[in-house]
Amino acid sequence: MFRPFKLKVPYFEIGPKLYMCGDEARELALHADELCRTFDVDIIFTAQYTDISRIAHDTTHLKVFAQHMDANPAGRGVGAVLPEALQQAGAVGVLLNHAEKPLSLSVLNETIRRADEVGLATLVCAATVEESVAVATLKPNIVLAESPALIGGGVRSENDALEVARINAAVHAVGKDLLVLHGAGISDEHDVYQLIHSGADGTGSTSAIMRAADPKGMLSRMIEAMSRAYRERTTR
């Protein structure tokens, strides 16, 4: 059963991938949690499985997601990531179908349904408008629209910004309650500002933050830019 998942607009997603874990990831998560309070925004933090419990316990505002899960039921399946285990560890959602961890539509549908069963929100990646629509028909909570060519440091252009309204309209034609997050190619706070100002309700970044000389500082500038762009967009 589809379970609505609420996020305050604007919203942001940060995923450490394998760049950091343990104490380092916790420190960044605590900083992100404080930014949620300061700017009154929601931030999704897609943590390593082994960090979920600690980060969920030590933060108040952060939405802690897993980086992946499997559709297996409880029982046999060594090495699979059990949805119930993620939920009990403190995760409120899961990232699925990332370009580095792709799933077929049939497996994706099964995995989303398992997440629904245990009450985990689903953030599902899609590379094109057409794939965004296909993913939307599976009724995840959030469609993450991002071009694989931009992941990890691609450069956004004005044409990419023009796609925001088109993707939003296509997804919302399938389900008006579906959230859309536009990512990839976010290299700094100026990209964040531009994307939100052009109509996106949410965005995110991994590589630009993880590779920055000061990850906390970069995240702070991105969240400030996101908040400012949304405020200017909605009051003009």
N, C-alpha and C positions, 0 to 999 in steps of 0.2 A: 504494500500500500504506500502510495506517495505521501511523504511527510513534509509539509512546508518547513522551510528553514529560513529564519529571519536574520538579515544582516542590516545594520545601519548603513545608509549611503552617505558618503562614499566608503568603499571598503578596499582592503589591500591584502595580497597574499605574498608571503615570503617562504621559500622552501630551501633549507640548507643543503638539500641533496646529500652528497658525501663530503661536502666541504668542511663541515664541523659537526661535532657531537659532544656529549658530556658537558663538562663545566662551561666550555666555550659557547655551546648552543644554549645552555640555560641562561647565561649572561645576556645573550642577544634577545632571548625570549622575554626576560624580565624588562629589558629596555623597551621592547615592543609593547609589552603590557602597559608600561607607563605612558607610552605615546597614545595608546587607546584612550586612556583617561584624559590626557592633556588636550587632545584634539577631538574627543568624542566621536571616534571612528571605530570600526571593527577591523581587526587584523587576524587573518588566518595564518597560523604557523604550522607548516607541514614538517613534522619532526621525524627523526629516526625512530624506529619502533622502540628501541631501548631507552629513549629519552622521553617518551610520551608521558609516562606516569609522573616522573619528577617535574616536568614542565607544567603539566596540568595541575598538579598539587600546589606549585609555587606561584602560579599566576591567577589573576582574578578576572580579567577582561578578555584575555586572548582566546581565540577559537583554535584549539589544538586538533590538527588533522594528522592522519597517518599518510605516508607517501605511497601506499598501495595496500591492497588486501586481496585475498582469494575468496572464491565463492564456496569453498568446502564447508560441509556441515561438521559438527563436532564428531570426532572419531579418528579414523585413519587419515594420514596425509602428512607425513614428516616433512618439515620445511615450509609448509603452507602457512599463510598468515590468517588466523581465524578471526572473523568479525567480532565475535563475542569477546575475544581476548583484548582487542583494541578498545572496545566500548568499556570493558571493566578497568582497563588501564587509565581511562580518563579522556580518550579521544572523543570528539563530538562529530567527527567527519573523516572522510578519506578522499585522497586524490586518486583518480583513475585515468587510464589511457594516455598517460604522458608519452611524448615521442620517444623517451628512453625506456618506456615500459608499456608498449602498445597492446591492446586487446582487440579481438574480433568483436563485431557487433553482438553476436550471440553470447559470447562470454561476458561482454560488458553488461548486457541486459541481465544476465543471471547474477552478476556481481552487484549491480545496483539493487536488485530485488533482495539480495541477502543483507545489504546495508540497510534497506528499509525495514527488514524484519527486526534488526537489533537497534534501530533508532540512530544510525549513523548517517549524517548528511553526505551527499556525494558531489564532488567537484570534478567534472569530467572534461578532459581536453579534447579540442577539435581543431583541425588545421585549416579548414576552409569554410565558406558559408554553407556549402552543401553538407559537409560533415557536421557542422553545427546543428543543422536541421535534423539530420539523422540521429545525432546524439540527443537532441531535444525530445524526439519522439519516445525515447526510453525513459523520460521523466526523471532525470537527475535533479538535484536541487540547484546546481550552478553549472553553466556551460562556460568553460575556459577557452576562449577563442584565441589561438596563437599559431602563427606560422612556424613550422619547424626550421625554416631558413633563418628566422630571426632569433631562435633560442640560443642563448649563450653569448649574445653580443652583436646580433644583427643591428642594422641601423634603420630606424623608422623613417618613412617619407610622408609627404602630405597625402599621397594616395592611400596609405594605410589608415590615416585618420578618417578619410572619407568612408572607409568600410564600417566604421563603428555603427552608424545609423542603420546601415543595410543588415548587418549581423543581428543587431538588437531587434529589428522589425521581423526578421525571419524566425528568430527563436521565439519571440513573443506571439507570433502567429500560431505557433504550436502549443504554447502554454504561457498565459499571461503572468503566472506566478513564478516562472523560471527566472533565475538571476543570471546575469551575464557578466563575466570578468574578462577584460581584454588584456592580454599579456604578450610577452616576447618582444625583444628589441628595445627594452627599457634600459638605457645606459646611464641615466642620471635623473635628477629631479626635474629637469626641463622636459624630458620625455613624459614623465608622469603628469606634469602640469598640462602639456599639450593634449595628451590623450583624454584626461578627465574634462578639460575645457571643451573638447570636441564632441562630448556627449556620452562618454563611458561612465558608468556608475562605480566601476571598480577596476583595479589593475594590480600588478604585482611585479616582483623582480627577484631574481636569485643571483645570477652571475655578477651583476653590477654591485650588489651589496657584499657578496662573499669575497670578491676580488678587490674590494676597496681597501685602501690603506687604513681607513677607519670605518668598519662596517656599521657601527652604531651611528656615527655621524651621517653616513650616507642614508641610512634608513630614516633618521630624523628629518633630513632635508626632503626626502621623498614624501613622507607623510605630511609635512607642512605644505609642500607644493600641491599635494592631492586635496587637502582640506581647503586651501586658498582657491584653487581652480574650481572646485565644486561650489564654493560660496559665491564666487564671482559669476559663475554660469547660471546659478539659480536666482540671483538677485538683479541681473542685468535687465 
